[in-house]
Amino acid sequence: MIELYTASDCVKCHRIRFILAEKVVNVKLIDVDETPGASADLAELNPYAETPTLVDREIVLYGTWVVAEYVDERYPHPPLMPIDPLSRARLRQISYRILRDWVLPAEAMMKLSGAAQEKQRKQIRESLVASDEIFGVGTFLLSPELSLADCLIAPFLWRLPHYGISIGRGSPKLLRYMERIFIRDSFRRSMMQAEREIRDK
């Protein structure tokens, strides 16, 4: 059984848990905030002592994209990356933009306060609303099938209430996309209790 060192307040960890759940992989989750000695073990396994860290027999992997692609290749069904190089490059490009435009700014925003935080929050919301059309191109993000890009953005979108970002009715396609993802069994199974409480209160 593989092991995943994870944390419930980590959007990157949620991404990997979503991928593992989609693949129906039997995994032992080690919550570094709740498991005694887990932080010390993680520091020995990973020079950066960061989550997510995956242990699969003799191999230890860290870096979210490294772990994501390894899991997709190690457990090929269902595939979450296209077969041809051009489509794979496009998926990596959209994933890069998701990180740069939304995920990283939201994480940085939480370290701000007052007017600076509110300005960042407004920019992220406006960017999401302006991107509404791309969420209606396919059943999933620019695709008829779930991909690693969906596994990247879904944990971020789930946390919008945590970030204080309300989409409202300005993005109907995004709202429908979120509904499709959030009711997915693998997404529900990927969440830890603290994450469920973000929207289940």
Kinemage of the C-alpha trace (Angstrom):
@kinemage 1
@onewidth
@group {chain A} dominant
@subgroup {mainchain}
@vectorlist {calphas} color= white
{ca met a 1} P 0.000 0.000 0.000
{ca ile a 2} L 1.279 3.444 -0.861
{ca glu a 3} L 1.385 6.200 1.745
{ca leu a 4} L 0.565 9.861 1.305
{ca tyr a 5} L 1.708 12.456 3.808
{ca thr a 6} L -1.036 15.029 3.622
{ca ala a 7} L -2.701 17.943 5.383
{ca ser a 8} L -6.350 18.969 5.349
{ca asp a 9} L -5.618 22.675 4.882
{ca cys a 10} L -3.450 22.078 1.804
{ca val a 11} L -4.987 22.572 -1.634
{ca lys a 12} L -2.032 20.722 -3.193
{ca cys a 13} L -2.652 17.676 -1.012
{ca his a 14} L -6.334 17.701 -1.893
{ca arg a 15} L -5.358 17.617 -5.546
{ca ile a 16} L -3.366 14.404 -5.068
{ca arg a 17} L -6.080 12.821 -2.942
{ca phe a 18} L -8.599 13.574 -5.710
{ca ile a 19} L -6.372 11.860 -8.279
{ca leu a 20} L -5.893 8.818 -6.036
{ca ala a 21} L -9.629 8.606 -5.384
{ca glu a 22} L -10.397 8.842 -9.100
{ca lys a 23} L -7.967 5.972 -9.708
{ca val a 24} L -9.485 4.010 -6.783
{ca val a 25} L -6.024 3.482 -5.303
{ca asn a 26} L -5.730 1.890 -1.876
{ca val a 27} L -3.693 4.495 -0.005
{ca lys a 28} L -2.766 5.122 3.606
{ca leu a 29} L -3.273 8.798 4.404
{ca ile a 30} L -0.944 10.199 7.047
{ca asp a 31} L -2.236 13.521 8.352
{ca val a 32} L 0.882 15.403 9.437
{ca asp a 33} L -1.171 17.639 11.711
{ca glu a 34} L -2.923 14.800 13.537
{ca thr a 35} L -0.613 11.766 13.434
{ca pro a 36} L 2.002 11.624 16.239
{ca gly a 37} L 5.538 11.593 14.832
{ca ala a 38} L 4.381 12.221 11.261
{ca ser a 39} L 6.135 15.580 10.953
{ca ala a 40} L 9.443 14.062 12.057
{ca asp a 41} L 9.027 11.155 9.624
{ca leu a 42} L 8.208 13.578 6.822
{ca ala a 43} L 11.350 15.608 7.539
{ca glu a 44} L 13.425 12.453 7.061
{ca leu a 45} L 11.704 11.531 3.810
{ca asn a 46} L 11.546 14.947 2.160
{ca pro a 47} L 14.342 17.548 2.374
{ca tyr a 48} L 11.692 20.283 2.265
{ca ala a 49} L 9.443 18.560 4.838
{ca glu a 50} L 6.441 19.541 2.739
{ca thr a 51} L 3.170 17.957 1.808
{ca pro a 52} L 2.120 16.187 -0.295
{ca thr a 53} L 4.787 13.496 -0.118
{ca leu a 54} L 4.091 10.060 -1.574
{ca val a 55} L 5.854 6.845 -0.563
{ca asp a 56} L 5.482 3.856 -2.888
{ca arg a 57} L 7.725 0.996 -1.756
{ca glu a 58} L 11.293 2.216 -2.252
{ca ile a 59} L 10.458 5.501 -3.940
{ca val a 60} L 9.665 8.801 -2.237
{ca leu a 61} L 8.167 11.580 -4.344
{ca tyr a 62} L 7.360 15.217 -3.620
{ca gly a 63} L 6.484 18.237 -5.727
{ca thr a 64} L 2.794 18.193 -6.565
{ca trp a 65} L 3.122 17.876 -10.342
{ca val a 66} L 5.740 15.114 -9.967
{ca val a 67} L 3.425 13.142 -7.700
{ca ala a 68} L 0.382 13.780 -9.904
{ca glu a 69} L 2.016 12.513 -13.086
{ca tyr a 70} L 3.555 9.524 -11.301
{ca val a 71} L 0.180 8.420 -9.956
{ca asp a 72} L -1.408 8.853 -13.390
{ca glu a 73} L 1.266 6.704 -15.023
{ca arg a 74} L 1.532 4.171 -12.182
{ca tyr a 75} L -2.222 3.609 -12.214
{ca pro a 76} L -3.173 4.184 -15.866
{ca his a 77} L -6.938 3.667 -15.587
{ca pro a 78} L -8.701 5.946 -15.988
{ca pro a 79} L -6.076 8.075 -17.749
{ca leu a 80} L -5.971 11.705 -16.653
{ca met a 81} L -3.473 12.875 -19.277
{ca pro a 82} L -4.025 12.755 -23.051
{ca ile a 83} L -1.949 10.358 -25.137
{ca asp a 84} L -0.604 12.710 -27.806
{ca pro a 85} L 2.161 15.241 -27.022
{ca leu a 86} L 0.245 18.283 -28.285
{ca ser a 87} L -2.773 17.626 -26.074
{ca arg a 88} L -0.516 16.905 -23.115
{ca ala a 89} L 1.272 20.199 -23.666
{ca arg a 90} L -2.062 22.045 -23.811
{ca leu a 91} L -3.151 20.432 -20.554
{ca arg a 92} L 0.105 21.440 -18.874
{ca gln a 93} L -0.320 24.972 -20.212
{ca ile a 94} L -3.847 25.377 -18.843
{ca ser a 95} L -2.672 23.914 -15.547
{ca tyr a 96} L 0.118 26.459 -15.402
{ca arg a 97} L -2.370 29.275 -15.976
{ca ile a 98} L -4.711 27.928 -13.283
{ca leu a 99} L -1.822 28.028 -10.838
{ca arg a 100} L -0.568 31.468 -11.848
{ca asp a 101} L -3.944 33.182 -12.230
{ca trp a 102} L -5.976 31.678 -9.394
{ca val a 103} L -4.441 29.116 -7.041
{ca leu a 104} L -1.199 30.881 -6.107
{ca pro a 105} L -2.788 34.359 -5.875
{ca ala a 106} L -5.490 32.966 -3.563
{ca glu a 107} L -2.918 31.347 -1.300
{ca ala a 108} L -0.879 34.570 -1.241
{ca met a 109} L -4.028 36.589 -0.559
{ca met a 110} L -4.605 34.745 2.707
{ca lys a 111} L -1.344 36.197 4.013
{ca leu a 112} L -2.524 39.748 3.325
{ca ser a 113} L -4.965 41.864 5.268
{ca gly a 114} L -7.222 44.874 4.901
{ca ala a 115} L -7.398 46.708 1.586
{ca ala a 116} L -4.570 44.692 0.020
{ca gln a 117} L -6.386 41.433 0.675
{ca glu a 118} L -9.689 42.776 -0.593
{ca lys a 119} L -8.068 44.053 -3.798
{ca gln a 120} L -6.537 40.625 -4.453
{ca arg a 121} L -9.843 38.915 -3.696
{ca lys a 122} L -11.656 41.168 -6.175
{ca gln a 123} L -9.071 40.495 -8.892
{ca ile a 124} L -9.386 36.723 -8.490
{ca arg a 125} L -13.181 36.867 -8.564
{ca glu a 126} L -13.220 39.072 -11.664
{ca ser a 127} L -10.756 36.760 -13.403
{ca leu a 128} L -12.930 33.719 -12.666
{ca val a 129} L -16.076 35.472 -13.876
{ca ala a 130} L -14.308 36.610 -17.060
{ca ser a 131} L -13.272 33.001 -17.738
{ca asp a 132} L -16.807 31.622 -17.519
{ca glu a 133} L -16.898 30.474 -21.153
{ca ile a 134} L -14.060 27.965 -20.812
{ca phe a 135} L -16.068 26.032 -18.219
{ca gly a 136} L -18.795 25.381 -20.767
{ca val a 137} L -16.653 24.022 -23.599
{ca gly a 138} L -16.794 20.429 -22.384
{ca thr a 139} L -18.219 18.364 -19.564
{ca phe a 140} L -14.956 19.011 -17.791
{ca leu a 141} L -12.328 21.720 -18.215
{ca leu a 142} L -11.915 22.044 -21.996
{ca ser a 143} L -12.446 18.294 -22.262
{ca pro a 144} L -15.181 15.644 -22.337
{ca glu a 145} L -13.194 13.587 -19.802
{ca leu a 146} L -11.822 14.380 -16.359
{ca ser a 147} L -8.130 15.342 -16.489
{ca leu a 148} L -5.313 16.437 -14.219
{ca ala a 149} L -6.392 20.030 -14.884
{ca asp a 150} L -9.754 19.324 -13.241
{ca cys a 151} L -7.980 17.690 -10.314
{ca leu a 152} L -5.949 20.877 -9.949
{ca ile a 153} L -8.758 23.406 -10.097
{ca ala a 154} L -11.498 21.531 -8.224
{ca pro a 155} L -9.864 21.714 -4.750
{ca phe a 156} L -9.287 25.439 -5.313
{ca leu a 157} L -12.901 26.039 -6.321
{ca trp a 158} L -14.129 24.059 -3.325
{ca arg a 159} L -12.201 26.479 -1.099
{ca leu a 160} L -13.727 29.660 -2.536
{ca pro a 161} L -15.799 30.249 0.637
{ca his a 162} L -12.597 29.862 2.676
{ca tyr a 163} L -10.984 32.538 0.514
{ca gly a 164} L -14.026 34.782 0.916
{ca ile a 165} L -14.733 34.670 -2.836
{ca ser a 166} L -18.365 34.525 -3.945
{ca ile a 167} L -19.103 33.850 -7.613
{ca gly a 168} L -22.815 34.607 -7.409
{ca arg a 169} L -24.781 34.362 -10.649
{ca gly a 170} L -22.139 36.039 -12.779
{ca ser a 171} L -20.661 32.771 -14.023
{ca pro a 172} L -23.413 30.236 -14.825
{ca lys a 173} L -21.086 27.875 -16.690
{ca leu a 174} L -18.554 27.880 -13.848
{ca leu a 175} L -21.308 27.215 -11.309
{ca arg a 176} L -22.601 24.241 -13.309
{ca tyr a 177} L -19.046 22.948 -13.703
{ca met a 178} L -18.555 23.150 -9.935
{ca glu a 179} L -21.779 21.240 -9.349
{ca arg a 180} L -20.673 18.452 -11.689
{ca ile a 181} L -17.289 18.132 -9.990
{ca phe a 182} L -18.452 18.446 -6.404
{ca ile a 183} L -21.047 15.660 -6.651
{ca arg a 184} L -18.516 13.297 -8.194
{ca asp a 185} L -17.965 10.323 -5.898
{ca ser a 186} L -14.182 10.463 -6.201
{ca phe a 187} L -14.160 14.134 -5.230
{ca arg a 188} L -16.320 13.494 -2.180
{ca arg a 189} L -14.031 10.643 -1.132
{ca ser a 190} L -10.933 12.793 -1.593
{ca met a 191} L -11.881 15.201 1.169
{ca met a 192} L -10.828 15.124 4.787
{ca gln a 193} L -13.284 16.187 7.473
{ca ala a 194} L -11.990 19.749 7.778
{ca glu a 195} L -12.410 20.204 4.023
{ca arg a 196} L -15.987 18.905 4.076
{ca glu a 197} L -16.837 21.501 6.669
{ca ile a 198} L -15.870 24.350 4.315
{ca arg a 199} L -19.170 23.927 2.470
{ca asp a 200} L -21.131 21.463 4.588
{ca lys a 201} L -21.674 23.801 7.517
